Amino acid sequence: MAKNTGKQNVSSLARVVARIWCENQPKNYVDDILVKHSLPWTNTHFGQQHWIFQHDGAPAHTAKSTQEWCEANLPAFIKKDNWPASSPDLNLLDYSAWGVLQNKVWARPHSSGEALKKTLREEWDKLPYENLHATVDAYPRRLRDVIKAKGGRIE
């Protein structure tokens, strides 16, 4: 099969990502993502340091049950009503990980959506911890820059 390029690849990636998130609607999202992965990672990464959790506007993130779980189980989080409507400059995945993943995923052909999903998961697991750590550490500066830009884009 010929290697996918450009718009076709972006569209395929978007469909796979949308399917993954749709499969994890509120209860599954809380159980499979927050409880099993996010909370243990943040506890390991931040230890006793203060940290704040944020979401974007995905349906699983804005669901009442998700918001209630976050309020009950996280030290601090930004509620959906306080999150800027469209701010990719403050979404760690948008300004860091997706670009790296796209480059890796586009480097090889995919015969199906399942093959694309498999590659995404493999490449996510290969992301260097140092890059993710640097992305998290850069967040306060990015937040200050977005505030200075009065919510406008900084890149």
Steps between C-alpha positions, in 0.01 A plus 500: 500500500624849419613723783231743618590866490359841582129551549416131471734420788372787718144385437585139588679607817206718602253215444709259708543750781127579495416129512736443793341785696146396410576151629601655834190701579452610857510186713763326289697823478510540877578132566735428210682831462481703821507223761732255326741741332475872570471495878783248555725690257435837663556356847831352389607806301397773745513315833405748772532807273187700425360435153186592307316274257327633190287362220396618159142507374468133399163356605657246738689785670200731542260229620351569842629167634856580385489848650369358831769231505772761439366721778495208743832337405743764376681759710396776258354518153363757261125451465351496152338841545840660568689339212551723194274392213782449253854508626735247339789701645399363842435140398819302546399247237422771245821697536739215560414133465274502192764660278756236597245219465384624159855501367559146626163367381528657154841340451340166413193377310189363670268250341211558741373706789612224736853517360499877552376456859774245566767736369363788709516289816850373419633847431332645810678237710832600339468872578803586712413576861733799487292660222176452692663630818628811316151557356344490847772724641445758223131531581522787755687717246244418230217587738660837577545564126133422426391730783726775363343444155155532663404150395633537147734263324866509600639298210 
